Amino acid sequence: MKLIVDGLDLAEAVATVSRAANAKTINPVLEGIKLTAKDGTLKLAATDLEIYLQKTVRADIKQEGEVIVPGRLFSEYVRKLEKTQINITSEGESVVITHDDNVCNFQCLLTEEYPDIVSLSAKPHFSIRSDAFRDLISKTVISAATDDSRPVLRGVLCEIEGEKLTAIALDGFRLSKVEKTIANHADNTNIIIPARSLDEVRKLLLDDNGEVNIIIENKFFQVNVGNTIFASRTIEGEFTNWRQIMPKTFVSEVVAERSAFAEAVERAGLLVRSDKINLVTLKVADKQILVTSTNEIGKINEKVNASLTGKDINISFNAKYLYDALKNINVEFIKISLTGIHSPSIITSAKEGDFVFLVLPVRMN
């Protein structure tokens, strides 16, 4: 293999695909980045067997070929060469990188040892606007579980029906539900996508209204964004029946300005952020929400203007769960629907919206 490539293009491509390389694996092949020079392009790929990232850049190919380079070392080295042209040549079991009058030599691995990546069709299962998909991901992954006690809850359930995509994530303490409109949909289906995979997709998406094609096939989920391909295994198993969790009736409904409430919760949470429960209490009355946190260090009271329909109520929450939801909402006014001090509360837009956040209160003696 022999080629010339722009340093900035190479550095950006390596930074993208290296997120899929597994630096902690006992298999050195999975720590590597596969380089393939063919048809006027350099294709870079990495995988940890759960996710797969591939990015293609233009290159002057003098001799076609492929090789696997050590991921972390290669990434850190080419990151320093963004302002120059880079020559890459493979010679036996080594790769030689030259730039200006400098030479670097890396040991490489045989491509025969690289795992096969599932080949998906190019036909999309559905399309969705890029900004809508970013918004869906941001609102749902925060509620996915982070422990391994129930692997399915480490993912986001995606229910595809007609022109509607409904995404749900929950961890036993909170739940996120987001609905988006899709196009070019195929048959209806439900899949569970790892939250980690969706968060990686979010980093690739532009915050514009361009369309993203989603491919679902052979227990894999794939997104093509420009010259980048991301693929991930889906999670097998039965997701929690989230519809049974959603409350139907409420004793109180509160409307408040989202940014003011979020800032109050964030400030009150500063005092208790190192506590195990991270507890804040909301005292909801006629025209005000009083947000309080207290421990042996001190006490914080924050007042937020609000309108209340129904009963006054005192209720406690984990401050992090509340703030995670509030900071990912992009509406001016929110509605908090309360079912009681020991029952789930719902956060939605004060007007029509495409999201629902459910948060369980903290039971107090």
ROVOGU-648506 format. One line per 4 residues: their letters; for each residue x, y, z of N, C-alpha, C, O. Coordinates in steps of 0.1 Angstrom, whole numbers. Example, Ala and Ser with C-alpha at 12.3 -4.5 7.8 and 13.67 -1.06 7.14 Angstrom:
BEGIN
as	132 -57 78 123 -45 78 132 -33 78 142 -33 85  128 -22 71 137 -11 71 129 0 79 134 11 80
END
This chain:
BEGIN
mkli	9 -12 0 0 0 0 9 12 0 19 13 7  5 22 -8 13 35 -9 3 46 -13 -4 45 -23  3 57 -5 -6 68 -8 -2 81 -2 7 81 6  -8 91 -7 -6 105 -1 -20 110 3 -29 109 -5
vdgl	-21 116 15 -33 120 20 -31 134 28 -21 136 34  -42 142 28 -41 155 35 -41 152 50 -49 144 55  -33 159 57 -32 157 72 -44 160 79 -48 152 88  -51 171 76 -63 174 83 -74 164 80 -81 160 90
dlae	-76 160 68 -86 149 65 -83 136 72 -92 130 78  -70 133 73 -67 120 80 -69 122 95 -74 112 101  -65 133 101 -67 135 115 -82 134 119 -85 128 129  -90 141 111 -105 141 114 -111 127 113 -119 123 121
avat	-106 119 103 -111 106 101 -107 97 112 -115 89 117  -95 98 116 -89 89 127 -97 93 140 -100 84 148  -99 105 143 -106 109 155 -120 104 155 -125 100 166  -126 103 144 -140 97 143 -140 82 145 -147 77 154
vsra	-132 74 138 -133 60 139 -127 54 151 -130 44 156  -117 61 157 -110 56 169 -119 54 181 -116 47 190  -131 61 180 -141 59 191 -146 45 192 -151 41 202  -145 38 181 -150 24 181 -139 14 184 -142 2 187
anak	-126 18 185 -115 9 188 -115 7 203 -119 15 211  -112 -6 207 -112 -10 221 -98 -10 226 -90 -19 224  -94 0 234 -81 1 239 -78 -8 251 -67 -10 254  -89 -14 257 -87 -23 268 -88 -38 265 -88 -46 274
tinp	-89 -41 252 -91 -54 248 -78 -63 249 -67 -57 248  -80 -76 251 -68 -84 251 -65 -89 237 -54 -95 234  -74 -85 227 -71 -88 213 -66 -76 206 -74 -66 204  -53 -75 203 -47 -63 197 -54 -58 184 -53 -47 181
vleg	-60 -68 177 -67 -64 164 -78 -54 167 -80 -45 159  -85 -56 178 -96 -47 181 -92 -33 186 -100 -24 187  -79 -32 189 -74 -19 193 -69 -11 181 -66 1 182  -69 -18 170 -63 -12 158 -73 -5 149 -85 -6 151
iklt	-68 2 139 -76 9 129 -72 3 115 -60 2 112  -82 -1 108 -79 -8 95 -79 3 84 -88 11 83  -68 3 77 -67 13 65 -68 5 52 -61 -5 50  -77 9 43 -78 3 30 -77 14 20 -85 23 19
akdg	-67 12 11 -65 22 0 -70 15 -13 -65 5 -17  -80 22 -19 -85 16 -31 -94 27 -38 -101 35 -32  -93 27 -52 -102 35 -60 -101 50 -56 -112 56 -56  -90 55 -53 -88 69 -51 -92 74 -37 -94 86 -35
tlkl	-95 64 -28 -99 68 -15 -91 60 -4 -86 49 -7  -90 65 8 -85 58 19 -97 56 29 -103 65 34  -100 43 32 -111 40 41 -105 36 54 -96 27 55  -110 42 65 -105 39 78 -117 33 86 -128 37 85
aatd	-114 22 93 -125 15 100 -120 10 114 -108 6 115  -129 9 123 -126 4 137 -138 -2 143 -149 2 140  -136 -13 151 -147 -19 157 -143 -25 171 -132 -29 172  -153 -26 180 -151 -34 192 -160 -46 193 -162 -51 203
leiy	-166 -49 181 -175 -60 179 -189 -57 183 -199 -64 180  -191 -45 190 -205 -41 193 -209 -29 184 -220 -28 179  -199 -20 182 -201 -9 173 -190 -8 162 -179 -14 164  -194 -3 151 -184 -2 139 -185 12 133 -196 17 130
lqkt	-173 18 131 -173 31 125 -163 30 113 -152 25 114  -168 36 102 -160 37 90 -161 51 84 -172 56 83  -149 56 80 -149 69 73 -140 69 61 -129 63 62  -144 75 51 -137 75 38 -132 89 35 -140 99 35
vrad	-119 90 31 -114 103 27 -107 102 13 -103 91 9  -106 113 6 -99 113 -6 -84 111 -4 -78 116 5  -77 104 -13 -63 102 -12 -57 99 -26 -64 95 -35  -45 102 -28 -37 99 -40 -31 85 -38 -21 83 -32
ikqe	-38 75 -44 -34 61 -42 -23 57 -53 -26 57 -65  -11 55 -48 -1 50 -57 -1 35 -58 3 29 -69  -5 28 -47 -5 14 -47 -16 9 -38 -16 13 -26  -26 2 -43 -37 -3 -34 -32 -13 -24 -22 -20 -26
gevi	-40 -14 -13 -36 -24 -2 -44 -21 10 -51 -11 11  -42 -29 21 -48 -27 34 -39 -31 45 -30 -40 43  -41 -25 56 -32 -28 68 -39 -24 81 -48 -15 80  -35 -29 92 -41 -25 105 -30 -19 113 -19 -25 116
vpgr	-32 -6 117 -22 1 125 -27 2 140 -39 1 142  -18 3 149 -21 5 163 -30 17 165 -25 28 162  -42 16 170 -52 27 170 -47 39 178 -47 50 173  -44 37 191 -41 49 200 -29 56 195 -29 68 194
lfse	-18 49 192 -5 55 188 -7 62 174 -3 74 173  -14 56 165 -16 62 152 -24 74 153 -22 84 147  -35 74 161 -44 85 163 -36 97 169 -38 108 164  -29 94 180 -21 105 186 -11 111 177 -8 123 178
yvrk	-5 103 169 6 108 160 0 117 149 5 128 147  -10 112 142 -15 119 130 -22 132 134 -24 141 126  -27 132 147 -33 144 152 -24 156 152 -28 168 152  -11 154 152 -1 164 152 3 169 138 12 177 137
lekt	-3 162 128 1 165 114 -10 171 106 -11 167 94  -18 179 111 -30 184 104 -26 194 93 -34 196 84  -14 200 93 -11 211 84 -1 206 73 6 214 67  -1 193 70 9 189 60 3 177 52 -7 171 56
qini	10 174 41 6 162 34 14 150 40 25 151 43  7 139 40 13 127 47 14 116 36 5 113 29  26 109 36 28 97 28 27 85 37 34 85 47  19 75 33 18 63 41 22 51 31 16 50 20
tseg	31 43 36 35 32 29 36 19 38 41 20 49  30 8 34 32 -4 41 43 -13 35 43 -15 23  51 -17 44 63 -26 40 63 -38 49 68 -37 60  58 -49 44 58 -61 52 49 -60 64 37 -58 63
esvv	55 -61 76 47 -60 89 49 -46 95 47 -45 107  51 -36 87 53 -22 93 47 -12 83 45 -15 71  43 -1 89 38 11 81 48 22 83 52 25 94  51 29 72 60 40 73 52 53 69 46 53 59
ithd	53 62 78 47 75 76 57 86 75 66 87 83  57 93 64 66 104 61 59 117 59 48 117 52  65 128 64 59 141 62 70 151 63 79 150 72  71 160 53 82 169 52 95 160 51 96 152 42
dnvc	104 162 60 117 154 61 117 144 72 127 140 76  105 141 78 104 133 90 98 119 86 90 118 77  103 109 94 99 95 91 94 89 104 101 90 115  83 81 104 78 74 115 75 60 110 70 58 100
nfqc	78 50 119 76 36 115 68 29 126 72 29 138  57 23 122 48 16 132 48 1 128 47 -2 116  48 -8 138 44 -22 135 30 -23 132 21 -15 138  26 -32 123 12 -34 120 8 -48 121 16 -57 123
llte	-5 -50 120 -11 -64 121 -17 -68 108 -19 -60 99  -18 -82 106 -23 -87 94 -38 -85 93 -45 -87 103  -43 -81 81 -57 -78 80 -65 -91 80 -77 -91 82  -59 -103 78 -66 -115 78 -72 -118 92 -81 -126 94
eypd	-66 -112 103 -70 -114 116 -82 -104 120 -87 -105 131  -85 -95 111 -96 -85 115 -109 -92 113 -112 -99 104  -118 -89 123 -132 -96 123 -140 -91 111 -139 -79 107  -148 -100 106 -157 -96 95 -168 -87 101 -174 -90 112
ivsl	-172 -77 93 -182 -68 97 -195 -71 89 -194 -74 77  -206 -72 96 -219 -75 89 -221 -66 77 -219 -54 79  -225 -71 66 -228 -63 54 -243 -60 53 -251 -70 52  -247 -48 54 -261 -44 54 -264 -39 40 -256 -34 33
sakp	-277 -40 36 -281 -35 24 -281 -20 24 -281 -14 35  -282 -14 12 -282 1 12 -296 7 12 -297 19 13  -306 -2 13 -320 3 13 -324 7 27 -323 -2 36  -327 19 29 -331 24 43 -344 18 48 -353 16 40
hfsi	-345 16 61 -358 12 67 -367 24 68 -379 23 67  -360 36 72 -368 48 72 -358 60 72 -346 58 73  -363 72 70 -355 84 70 -360 93 80 -372 93 83  -352 102 86 -356 111 96 -347 124 95 -335 123 91
rsda	-352 135 98 -344 147 97 -333 147 108 -335 142 119  -322 152 104 -310 151 112 -312 158 126 -309 152 136  -318 170 126 -320 177 138 -330 170 147 -329 170 159  -340 164 141 -350 156 149 -344 144 155 -347 141 166
frdl	-335 137 148 -329 125 153 -319 129 165 -319 122 175  -312 140 163 -303 145 174 -311 148 186 -307 144 198  -323 155 185 -331 158 196 -337 146 203 -337 145 215  -341 136 195 -346 123 200 -335 116 209 -338 112 220
iskt	-323 116 204 -312 109 211 -309 116 224 -308 110 234  -308 129 223 -304 137 235 -314 135 246 -310 135 258  -327 134 243 -337 134 253 -339 120 259 -344 118 270  -335 109 251 -337 96 256 -325 89 263 -327 82 273
visa	-313 91 257 -302 83 263 -299 87 278 -293 79 285  -303 99 282 -301 102 296 -309 93 306 -305 92 317  -319 87 301 -327 78 310 -324 64 309 -330 56 316  -315 60 300 -311 46 299 -303 41 311 -296 49 317
atdd	-304 29 315 -297 23 326 -282 22 323 -278 21 311  -274 23 333 -259 22 331 -253 10 338 -241 7 336  -262 2 345 -256 -10 351 -261 -22 342 -269 -21 333  -256 -34 345 -258 -46 337 -269 -55 343 -270 -66 338
srpv	-276 -51 353 -286 -59 359 -297 -63 350 -302 -75 350  -301 -54 341 -311 -57 330 -305 -51 317 -308 -40 315  -298 -59 309 -292 -54 297 -301 -46 288 -297 -37 281  -314 -51 287 -323 -44 277 -325 -29 281 -327 -21 272
lrgv	-324 -26 294 -326 -12 298 -314 -3 296 -314 9 298  -303 -9 291 -291 -1 287 -293 4 273 -285 11 267  -305 1 267 -308 5 253 -320 14 253 -327 16 263  -323 19 241 -335 27 238 -344 19 229 -340 15 218
lcei	-356 17 234 -366 10 226 -371 20 215 -376 31 218  -371 15 202 -376 23 191 -387 16 185 -386 5 179  -399 22 186 -411 16 180 -415 23 167 -417 35 168  -414 16 156 -416 22 143 -430 18 138 -432 6 136
egek	-439 27 136 -453 24 132 -457 35 123 -459 47 127  -460 31 110 -464 41 100 -454 52 99 -442 49 96  -458 65 100 -449 76 99 -444 81 112 -440 93 113  -445 73 123 -441 77 136 -431 68 142 -432 56 141
ltai	-420 75 148 -410 68 155 -411 72 170 -410 84 173  -414 62 179 -415 65 193 -403 58 200 -400 46 198  -395 66 207 -383 61 214 -385 62 229 -390 73 234  -382 52 236 -384 51 251 -371 46 257 -365 36 253
aldg	-367 52 268 -356 47 277 -360 49 291 -367 59 295  -356 39 300 -359 40 314 -349 32 322 -343 23 316  -347 36 334 -338 29 343 -343 25 356 -336 21 365  -357 26 358 -363 22 371 -365 34 380 -373 33 389
frls	-359 46 376 -361 58 384 -367 69 376 -373 79 381  -365 68 362 -370 79 353 -373 72 340 -368 61 337  -380 79 332 -383 75 318 -384 86 309 -389 97 312  -379 84 297 -380 94 286 -388 88 274 -385 77 270
kvek	-397 96 269 -404 92 257 -404 103 247 -408 114 250  -400 100 234 -400 111 224 -406 105 211 -404 93 208  -414 113 205 -421 109 192 -416 118 181 -415 130 182  -412 112 170 -408 120 158 -415 114 145 -418 103 145
tian	-416 123 135 -421 119 123 -410 114 114 -399 120 113  -413 103 107 -403 97 98 -409 96 84 -420 98 82  -400 93 74 -404 92 60 -398 79 54 -389 73 60  -403 76 42 -397 64 35 -397 52 43 -388 43 42
hadn	-407 50 52 -407 39 61 -411 26 54 -418 25 45  -405 15 60 -408 2 55 -418 -4 65 -427 2 69  -416 -17 67 -426 -24 76 -424 -19 91 -413 -15 95  -435 -20 99 -434 -16 113 -425 -26 120 -425 -38 117
tnii	-418 -21 130 -409 -30 138 -405 -23 151 -407 -11 152  -401 -31 160 -395 -26 173 -381 -31 174 -378 -43 172  -372 -22 178 -358 -27 181 -353 -19 193 -358 -9 197  -343 -25 200 -337 -19 211 -322 -16 207 -314 -25 204
ipar	-319 -3 207 -306 1 203 -298 6 215 -303 13 223  -285 1 217 -278 5 229 -277 20 229 -274 27 219  -279 26 242 -278 40 244 -264 45 240 -263 56 234  -254 38 242 -240 42 239 -239 44 224 -233 53 219
slde	-245 35 216 -245 35 201 -252 48 196 -247 55 188  -264 51 202 -271 63 198 -263 75 201 -264 85 194  -256 75 213 -249 87 216 -237 89 206 -234 101 203  -231 79 202 -221 80 191 -227 85 178 -220 93 172
vrkl	-239 81 175 -245 86 163 -248 101 164 -246 109 155  -252 105 176 -255 120 179 -243 128 175 -245 139 170  -231 123 178 -219 131 176 -216 133 161 -209 142 157  -222 124 153 -220 125 138 -230 134 131 -227 138 120
lldd	-241 136 138 -252 143 131 -250 158 131 -246 163 141  -254 164 120 -254 178 119 -268 183 124 -278 177 123  -268 195 131 -280 200 136 -287 208 125 -289 221 126  -291 201 115 -298 208 104 -310 199 100 -313 189 106
ngev	-317 203 89 -329 196 85 -326 186 74 -336 181 67  -314 183 72 -311 173 62 -315 159 66 -317 157 79  -318 150 57 -323 137 61 -312 127 64 -301 127 57  -315 118 73 -306 107 76 -313 94 73 -324 92 77
niii	-306 85 67 -312 72 63 -308 61 74 -296 60 77  -318 54 79 -316 44 89 -318 30 83 -329 28 77  -309 21 85 -310 8 80 -311 -2 92 -303 -1 101  -321 -11 92 -322 -21 102 -323 -35 95 -331 -37 87
enkf	-313 -43 99 -313 -56 92 -303 -65 100 -293 -61 105  -307 -78 101 -298 -89 107 -294 -85 121 -282 -87 124  -303 -79 129 -300 -76 142 -289 -65 143 -282 -64 153  -288 -57 133 -279 -45 132 -287 -33 129 -297 -33 123
fqvn	-281 -22 134 -287 -8 131 -276 0 125 -265 0 130  -279 6 113 -268 14 106 -273 28 102 -285 29 98  -264 37 104 -267 51 99 -255 55 90 -244 54 93  -259 61 79 -249 67 69 -250 82 70 -261 88 67
vgnt	-239 88 74 -239 103 75 -227 108 66 -215 107 70  -230 113 54 -220 117 45 -211 106 41 -215 96 36  -198 107 44 -188 97 40 -185 88 53 -174 82 53  -193 88 63 -192 81 75 -203 70 76 -214 74 74
ifas	-199 58 80 -209 48 83 -207 43 97 -196 41 102  -219 43 104 -219 38 118 -228 26 118 -240 27 113  -224 15 125 -233 3 126 -231 -2 141 -221 0 147  -242 -8 145 -242 -13 159 -251 -25 160 -261 -26 153
rtie	-247 -34 169 -256 -45 172 -268 -40 180 -267 -31 188  -280 -46 177 -291 -42 186 -291 -52 198 -284 -61 198  -300 -48 208 -301 -56 220 -313 -66 219 -324 -61 216  -310 -78 222 -321 -88 221 -328 -89 235 -321 -88 245
geft	-341 -91 236 -347 -92 249 -361 -85 249 -364 -78 239  -368 -86 259 -381 -80 261 -380 -68 269 -376 -68 281  -384 -56 264 -383 -43 271 -395 -42 280 -405 -49 279  -393 -34 291 -404 -32 300 -416 -26 294 -415 -18 285
nwrq	-428 -30 298 -440 -25 293 -442 -11 298 -448 -9 309  -437 -1 291 -436 13 296 -450 19 297 -452 29 305  -460 14 289 -473 20 289 -480 18 303 -488 27 307  -477 7 310 -483 5 323 -477 14 333 -483 16 344
impk	-466 20 331 -459 29 341 -465 43 340 -465 50 350  -470 47 328 -474 61 327 -487 64 335 -497 57 333  -487 74 343 -499 77 351 -510 83 342 -507 89 332  -522 81 346 -534 86 337 -540 98 344 -546 107 336
tfvs	-540 99 357 -547 111 364 -537 118 373 -527 112 377  -540 130 376 -531 139 384 -538 147 394 -550 150 392  -532 149 405 -538 158 416 -534 172 415 -541 181 419  -523 175 408 -518 189 406 -511 190 393 -504 181 388
evva	-512 202 387 -505 205 375 -499 219 376 -506 229 380  -486 220 374 -478 233 376 -472 237 362 -466 229 355  -473 249 359 -467 255 347 -457 265 351 -459 274 359  -444 264 346 -433 273 350 -424 275 338 -424 267 328
ersa	-416 286 338 -407 288 328 -395 278 329 -389 276 340  -392 271 319 -383 260 319 -369 265 324 -363 258 333  -364 275 318 -350 279 321 -349 284 336 -339 280 342  -359 291 341 -358 295 355 -359 283 364 -351 283 374
faea	-367 274 361 -369 262 370 -356 254 369 -351 249 379  -350 252 357 -338 244 355 -326 250 363 -319 243 370  -325 264 363 -314 270 370 -316 269 385 -306 267 392  -329 270 390 -331 268 404 -328 254 409 -321 252 419
vera	-331 244 401 -328 230 404 -313 228 404 -307 221 413  -306 234 394 -292 232 393 -285 239 405 -276 233 411  -289 251 409 -282 257 420 -285 250 433 -276 248 442  -298 246 435 -301 238 448 -293 225 448 -289 220 459
gllv	-291 219 436 -284 206 435 -269 207 439 -263 197 442  -264 219 438 -249 221 441 -246 216 455 -236 210 458  -255 219 465 -253 216 479 -253 201 481 -246 196 490  -261 193 474 -263 179 477 -257 170 466 -260 158 466
rsdk	-249 175 457 -244 167 445 -235 156 449 -234 146 442  -229 157 461 -220 146 466 -228 136 475 -222 126 479  -240 140 479 -248 131 487 -253 119 479 -254 120 467  -256 108 486 -261 96 479 -274 98 472 -275 93 460
inlv	-283 105 478 -296 106 472 -297 119 463 -305 120 454  -289 129 466 -289 141 458 -303 148 458 -309 151 448  -308 150 470 -322 153 472 -325 168 472 -318 176 478  -335 171 464 -341 185 465 -356 183 467 -362 173 462
tlkv	-362 193 474 -377 192 477 -384 204 470 -379 215 470  -395 201 464 -403 211 458 -416 213 466 -423 204 469  -417 226 470 -430 230 477 -438 238 467 -435 249 464  -448 232 462 -456 238 451 -469 244 457 -477 237 463
adkq	-470 257 456 -482 264 461 -487 273 449 -484 270 438  -496 282 452 -505 289 442 -496 295 431 -499 292 419  -487 304 434 -480 311 424 -465 309 424 -457 317 419  -460 298 430 -446 296 433 -442 282 435 -450 274 440
ilvt	-430 278 430 -423 266 434 -411 270 442 -403 277 438  -411 265 455 -399 267 463 -390 254 462 -395 243 466  -378 256 457 -369 245 455 -359 245 467 -352 255 468  -358 235 475 -350 235 487 -340 223 487 -344 212 483
stne	-328 225 491 -319 214 494 -312 217 508 -310 229 511  -310 207 515 -304 209 528 -296 197 532 -299 186 529  -285 200 539 -277 189 546 -269 195 557 -271 207 561  -259 188 562 -251 193 574 -243 206 570 -238 213 579
igki	-240 208 557 -232 219 553 -240 232 553 -235 243 557  -253 231 549 -261 243 548 -275 241 542 -280 229 542  -281 251 537 -294 250 531 -295 261 520 -290 272 521  -302 256 509 -305 265 497 -320 266 494 -326 255 494
nekv	-325 278 493 -339 280 489 -339 288 476 -333 298 475  -346 283 466 -347 289 453 -362 290 450 -370 281 451  -367 302 446 -381 305 443 -383 306 428 -375 313 421  -393 300 422 -396 301 408 -411 304 407 -419 298 413
nasl	-414 314 399 -428 318 396 -435 306 388 -429 300 379  -447 303 392 -454 292 386 -469 294 388 -474 302 396  -477 287 380 -492 287 381 -496 273 385 -491 263 378  -505 271 394 -508 258 399 -523 256 397 -532 264 400
tgkd	-526 244 392 -540 239 391 -541 226 400 -534 216 397  -550 226 410 -551 215 419 -545 218 433 -545 229 437  -541 207 440 -537 208 454 -522 213 455 -514 211 446  -520 220 466 -506 223 470 -499 209 473 -506 200 477
inis	-486 209 471 -479 196 473 -464 198 477 -458 207 471  -459 190 486 -445 190 489 -440 176 484 -445 166 488  -430 176 475 -425 164 469 -410 165 467 -404 176 464  -403 154 469 -388 154 468 -383 145 456 -389 135 453
fnak	-372 150 450 -367 143 438 -352 142 439 -345 150 446  -346 133 431 -332 134 429 -329 145 419 -334 146 408  -321 155 424 -318 167 416 -312 164 402 -316 171 393  -304 154 401 -298 151 389 -308 146 378 -308 151 367
ylyd	-318 138 383 -328 133 374 -336 145 368 -340 145 357  -340 154 377 -348 165 373 -340 174 363 -345 178 353  -328 177 367 -320 186 359 -316 180 345 -316 187 335  -313 167 345 -311 161 332 -322 163 322 -320 165 310
alkn	-334 161 327 -346 163 319 -347 178 314 -349 181 303  -346 187 324 -349 201 321 -339 207 311 -343 215 303  -326 203 312 -316 209 304 -317 204 289 -312 210 280  -324 193 287 -326 187 274 -339 191 267 -343 186 256
inve	-347 200 274 -360 205 269 -357 218 262 -351 227 268  -363 220 250 -360 233 243 -373 240 241 -376 246 230  -382 241 251 -394 249 251 -393 259 262 -386 258 271  -402 270 260 -401 281 270 -408 277 283 -403 280 294
fiki	-420 271 282 -427 268 294 -430 253 295 -433 246 285  -428 247 307 -431 233 309 -443 231 318 -446 240 326  -449 219 318 -460 216 327 -455 203 335 -451 193 329  -456 204 348 -453 193 357 -466 188 363 -473 195 370
sltg	-469 175 359 -481 169 364 -478 159 375 -470 150 373  -484 161 387 -481 154 399 -492 145 403 -504 149 402  -489 132 406 -499 123 410 -499 120 425 -508 113 430  -489 126 432 -488 123 447 -474 123 451 -465 122 442
ihsp	-471 123 464 -457 124 469 -450 111 467 -437 111 468  -457 100 464 -450 87 463 -452 81 449 -448 69 446  -457 89 440 -461 84 426 -454 91 415 -449 103 418  -452 86 403 -445 92 393 -450 106 389 -462 108 390
siit	-441 115 386 -445 128 381 -441 129 366 -431 123 362  -448 137 359 -446 139 344 -442 153 341 -448 162 346  -432 155 332 -428 168 327 -430 168 312 -425 159 305  -438 177 307 -441 179 293 -440 193 290 -438 202 298
sake	-442 196 277 -444 210 273 -457 216 278 -467 208 278  -457 229 281 -470 235 285 -480 235 274 -492 235 276  -475 235 262 -483 234 250 -481 221 244 -476 211 251  -484 219 231 -482 206 225 -467 203 224 -460 212 220
gdfv	-463 191 226 -449 187 225 -448 173 221 -457 165 221  -435 169 217 -433 155 213 -425 147 223 -420 136 220  -425 152 236 -417 145 246 -424 144 259 -433 152 262  -421 133 267 -426 131 280 -414 127 289 -408 117 285
flvl	-412 133 300 -402 128 310 -410 124 322 -418 131 327  -407 112 327 -413 107 339 -402 106 350 -391 100 347  -404 111 362 -395 110 373 -402 105 385 -412 110 389  -396 94 391 -401 89 404 -396 98 415 -384 102 416
pvrm	-405 102 425 -401 109 436 -393 101 446 -393 89 445  -386 107 455 -378 100 466 -388 99 478 -393 109 483  -389 87 483 -398 85 494 -391 90 507 -380 86 510  -398 98 514 -393 104 527 -401 98 538 -413 97 537
n	-394 96 550 -401 91 562 -409 102 568 -416 100 578
END
